[in-house]
Amino acid sequence: SCYYQFDESNSHLGLLYNWYAVSDPRNIAPVGFRVPSFQDFFQLIKYADPNIAMSAFLYGSSAEGGKLKKENSWSLNSYCNQTSINFNAIPTGIFTPFLEYPDQRWENDRTYFWCKQDNRELLEILPFDDSDKRKLANKESWLSKTIVFRLFDGRCEIDLDDDPKNRGYSIRCIQK
């Protein structure tokens, strides 16, 4: 884990973790809490956007991501004039180590959240259509990654992406 830009003055943003810390069986979450599953995050998104279907979200985004953002914490006009559901996400930044560059890539205009499962597990439980499931099951580059939930400054959506497990993103633990 690390603070944004390895700088303790950014401690108000929380720590960034790689997926290996998230998935460690010793449980990184404090006593009484746990790292959320994909289903937990989708339940939160469904609360913000009751009409979103799982299949639509898997292949797109929810326009109601602004409801997850903390008001006046994002620099661009991206609160989206949506009624907050008190999730209060702030732009924590992300850490993306690149082996081919001597410097790491830091971006502070966004926040990404890990979920507990990796793509191998998610392939078994999510309703991908059959042709996509067959393609993904044979694609090692996809299987070696995991899904992250993303909020960006200047955008009202929340979406997901498949990312490498070595990156530094936020964890939003939930109470058991």
Disulfide bonds with the S-S distance in Angstrom:
Cys80-Cys156 1.96
